[in-house]
Structures are given as structure tokens and as C-alpha cells.
Amino acid sequence: MTNSNLDKLTVEYPVTPDAATAALNGTKLRIVTAAEKLFAIHGVDGVTLQQILKGAGQRNSSAMHYHFGSRDALIEAILMWRVTKIDAHRNQMIDDLLAEGRGNDVRGIVETAVIPFIRPIEESQQPSYYNRFLLEVHRSPTVSFDDIIAGKADRGIRRMNELLLGQLENIPAELRMTRIATLRSMLIFAVADIEAVRARKLKETGSFNFDRAVENLIDMASAAFIAPVSTETRSRLTQS
């Protein structure tokens, strides 16, 4: 990466990750990566465990139960494998932002939301699927992302939300948490789309301006987050 903002992708991960994210290898890694891809394509409620085993090249039907025990445990394993690193990256970015005296820089804060999601895309030599998987997790009525990572890999999100909340002093209190929640949804959908478009473009043409797509997303999300409240929206607040 040549862009100065996206150079933040080079931040080092912790040497000793949480026990829940102990190194995956062999059969366990094959199952996790196959499941991530299939869940990303078909949704977390649209794939059978047998399909995952087949995708992982496993003929032994007991392998899933042996390594994970259940679908929910498998989904948690995928999330913790990814999110622990993403959370460490986000915390490092927030530490750097605060050290630079940029705690009120909206674009800088939004960067801490976006850029850590980009690393799995950049690290993968094959098409990556994590962000599309994450989108399907958020769409699912049976999985709670927040419950899975609570107290284990959510410190970066909590710190980021505190910084974002501090930039909304001119926004009516009733709208502040809605803006944070909407920003989160916007970014999850948008990064998943960038991941999919990148994979398709690289296959079709061999090129994709990844840096531009990411920086443009950060620009748009930052502007939308602090957009002035319209007369129409204020009238709805008065009515309620």
C-alpha cells in the first residue's frame, strides 16, 4: 500500500492472542475457512454442516462435532479468529490517534472503524470472504455478534463509539446513538461490497483501485455521520 492512511494496515498484532483464538491449523482451519466462505455466500442459516465438511474436504461426519460441537460454536470460532486481530488493530489506531491529539478528528475516528476490516482482504492471497461473512452474521436473526465478542474483543468498538459520540454535540440527543448504529451498518455493508467487487474485478480484469475505494468510503461515511439535521427531521423530533 502506498497511501499514507492505508499504511496503518502494517500495525503489528499481539504475539499472544486470546485463548479463544488459539492458532488454527490442519482440519480445524480447513473447516473454519470453508465455513466462512459458505456462510458469506449463502448466509449463516443457509448452509448445512455437511456442506461445510464437504467444502473442507472432510469425509468424516464426526469432525465437526469433534472440533466445534455445534454450528454456534463454529460461527463463534470464525468471529473470534478474525475479530481479536481486528480489535487489536483498532485499539492501536485509536492509541495513535489520541497520541497525535486527533481525538476530535471525525475522519480519523472513522478510519479506525474501516481500516481494520480491510486487513483480512489485503492478507488473503485468495479472494477473502470475512466481511461478507460478517454482513451475513449481522443479517441473521439467530446470531448476535455483540454477544459473542462482548468482554473478549469489543474494547476497540467501545472506545471508537465513545469518540464518535463526542463529535455529535450539535446533534439532538435522540439521534446520536441512531447515527452510530447507522454508521456501523453502512460500513459493514460497504466494506463487504468492496470485498466482493475487488474479487470480481481481479478475476475479470486483474486490477482494482482498492485504495481509492476505501478512502472514498471513509470520506462519505465521515460526511454522513456529522451531516446537519434537516428541518424535516427536527419537525419529527418535535412531534414525538
C-alpha positions in Angstrom: 0.0 0.0 0.0 1.3 3.4 -0.9 -1.4 5.6 0.6 -0.4 7.1 4.0 -3.7 6.3 5.7 -3.8 2.7 4.5 -0.2 2.3 5.6 -1.8 1.7 9.0 -2.5 -1.8 7.8 1.0 -2.6 8.9 0.3 -2.4 12.6 1.6 -5.5 14.4 -0.9 -7.9 16.0 -0.4 -9.2 19.6 2.1 -12.0 19.9 -0.1 -13.9 22.3 -3.8 -13.8 21.3 -6.8 -14.6 23.5 -7.1 -18.3 24.3 -10.3 -18.4 22.2 -8.3 -17.6 19.1 -5.5 -20.1 19.6 -3.8 -20.9 16.3 -6.0 -22.8 13.9 -4.3 -25.5 11.8 -5.0 -28.7 9.9 -8.6 -29.9 9.8 -9.8 -27.2 12.1 -8.5 -24.4 9.9 -9.9 -26.1 6.8 -13.4 -26.3 8.4 -13.2 -22.6 9.6 -12.2 -21.3 6.2 -14.7 -23.4 4.3 -17.5 -22.3 6.7 -16.5 -18.6 6.4 -16.8 -18.8 2.6 -20.0 -20.8 2.5 -21.7 -18.6 5.2 -20.6 -15.5 3.2 -22.2 -16.8 0.0 -25.3 -18.5 1.3 -25.9 -16.9 4.8 -25.3 -18.4 8.2 -28.7 -20.0 8.2 -28.5 -21.3 4.7 -25.7 -23.8 4.9 -25.7 -27.3 6.4 -22.9 -28.7 8.5 -22.5 -31.5 5.9 -21.9 -28.9 3.2 -19.2 -27.3 5.3 -17.5 -30.6 5.8 -17.6 -31.3 2.1 -16.2 -27.8 1.4 -13.4 -28.5 3.8 -12.6 -31.9 2.1 -13.7 -33.9 5.2 -15.4 -37.2 4.8 -15.6 -37.9 8.5 -19.0 -36.6 9.6 -17.9 -36.5 13.2 -15.1 -34.0 12.5 -17.4 -31.0 13.0 -18.6 -32.2 16.4 -15.1 -33.2 17.5 -13.6 -29.8 16.7 -16.5 -27.4 17.4 -19.5 -29.2 18.8 -22.2 -27.0 17.1 -22.9 -24.5 14.4 -23.0 -21.7 17.0 -19.5 -22.7 18.3 -18.2 -22.8 14.7 -19.6 -19.3 14.0 -18.0 -18.0 17.2 -14.7 -19.6 16.3 -14.7 -17.8 12.9 -15.5 -14.5 14.5 -13.0 -14.7 17.3 -10.3 -15.8 14.9 -10.8 -12.7 12.9 -12.2 -10.1 15.4 -9.4 -10.5 18.0 -6.9 -9.3 15.5 -9.2 -6.6 14.2 -9.8 -5.3 17.7 -6.1 -5.2 18.4 -5.5 -3.2 15.2 -8.4 -0.8 16.1 -7.0 -0.2 19.6 -3.6 0.6 18.2 -5.1 3.0 15.7 -7.0 4.7 18.5 -3.9 4.9 20.7 -2.1 6.6 17.8 -4.9 8.9 17.0 -5.1 10.1 20.7 -1.3 10.4 20.9 -1.4 12.7 17.9 -4.0 14.9 19.5 -6.7 13.9 16.9 -9.4 12.6 19.3 -11.9 15.1 17.7 -10.9 14.2 14.1 -14.1 12.7 12.7 -12.4 11.3 9.6 -9.6 9.8 11.8 -12.1 8.1 14.0 -14.0 6.7 11.0 -10.6 5.3 9.7 -10.4 3.3 12.9 -13.8 1.8 12.0 -12.9 1.0 8.4 -9.3 0.2 8.0 -9.1 -2.8 10.5 -11.8 -4.5 8.4 -9.6 -4.2 5.3 -6.7 -6.2 6.6 -8.2 -9.7 6.1 -8.8 -8.6 2.5 -5.3 -7.5 2.0 -3.7 -10.5 3.8 -5.6 -13.1 1.7 -3.8 -14.3 -1.4 -7.2 -15.8 -2.5 -10.5 -13.9 -2.6 -11.4 -13.0 1.0 -14.8 -13.7 2.5 -14.7 -12.4 6.1 -16.5 -9.1 5.5 -19.3 -10.8 3.5 -19.5 -13.4 6.3 -19.7 -10.6 8.9 -22.5 -9.0 6.9 -24.5 -12.3 7.0 -23.9 -12.5 10.7 -25.5 -9.1 11.2 -28.4 -10.1 8.9 -29.1 -13.3 10.8 -31.9 -13.4 13.3 -30.2 -16.3 15.2 -26.7 -14.9 15.8 -25.7 -11.9 18.0 -22.3 -10.5 17.0 -22.3 -8.2 20.0 -23.0 -11.0 22.5 -20.2 -13.2 21.0 -17.5 -10.6 21.3 -18.7 -8.9 24.5 -15.9 -8.6 27.0 -13.5 -10.5 24.7 -12.8 -8.5 21.6 -15.0 -5.3 21.8 -12.7 -2.8 23.6 -11.9 -1.1 20.3 -15.5 -0.8 19.3 -16.4 0.7 22.7 -13.6 3.2 22.6 -14.4 4.2 19.0 -18.1 4.7 19.9 -17.1 7.0 22.7 -15.0 9.1 20.4 -17.8 9.2 17.8 -20.4 10.2 20.4 -18.2 13.1 21.4 -18.5 14.5 17.9 -22.3 14.7 18.0 -22.8 17.6 20.4 -24.7 19.6 17.8 -27.0 16.6 17.0 -30.1 16.1 19.1 -29.6 13.5 21.8 -32.4 11.4 20.5 -30.4 10.9 17.2 -26.9 10.3 18.4 -26.9 6.5 19.1 -29.0 6.0 15.9 -26.3 7.7 13.9 -23.6 5.5 15.4 -25.7 2.4 14.7 -26.4 3.5 11.1 -22.7 4.3 10.5 -21.9 0.8 11.7 -24.5 -0.8 9.3 -23.3 1.4 6.4 -19.7 0.4 6.9 -20.4 -3.3 7.2 -22.4 -3.3 4.0 -20.0 -1.1 2.1 -16.8 -3.0 3.1 -18.5 -6.3 2.2 -19.3 -4.8 -1.2 -15.7 -3.6 -1.7 -14.5 -7.1 -0.8 -16.9 -8.7 -3.4 -16.2 -6.1 -6.1 -12.4 -6.5 -5.6 -12.6 -10.2 -6.0 -14.7 -9.9 -9.2 -12.6 -7.2 -10.8 -9.3 -9.0 -10.1 -10.8 -12.1 -11.7 -12.2 -10.2 -14.8 -9.5 -7.6 -15.4 -6.7 -8.2 -13.0 -6.9 -4.8 -11.4 -9.0 -2.8 -8.9 -8.3 0.6 -7.3 -8.6 -0.7 -3.8 -7.1 2.4 -2.1 -9.5 4.7 -3.8 -12.5 2.7 -2.9 -11.5 2.6 0.8 -10.6 6.3 1.0 -13.8 7.3 -0.8 -15.9 5.2 1.7 -14.2 6.9 4.6 -14.9 10.3 3.1 -18.6 9.5 2.5 -19.1 7.9 5.9 -17.4 10.8 7.7 -19.6 13.4 6.0 -22.8 11.4 6.5 -22.1 10.9 10.2 -21.9 14.7 11.0 -24.5 15.8 8.4 -26.7 18.7 9.7 -30.1 17.8 11.0 -32.7 18.9 8.5 -35.8 20.9 9.2 -37.8 17.8 8.3 -36.1 15.6 10.8 -36.3 18.3 13.5 -40.0 18.5 12.9 -40.3 14.8 13.6 -38.5 15.2 16.9 -40.9 18.0 17.9 -43.9 15.8 17.1 -42.6 12.9 19.2 
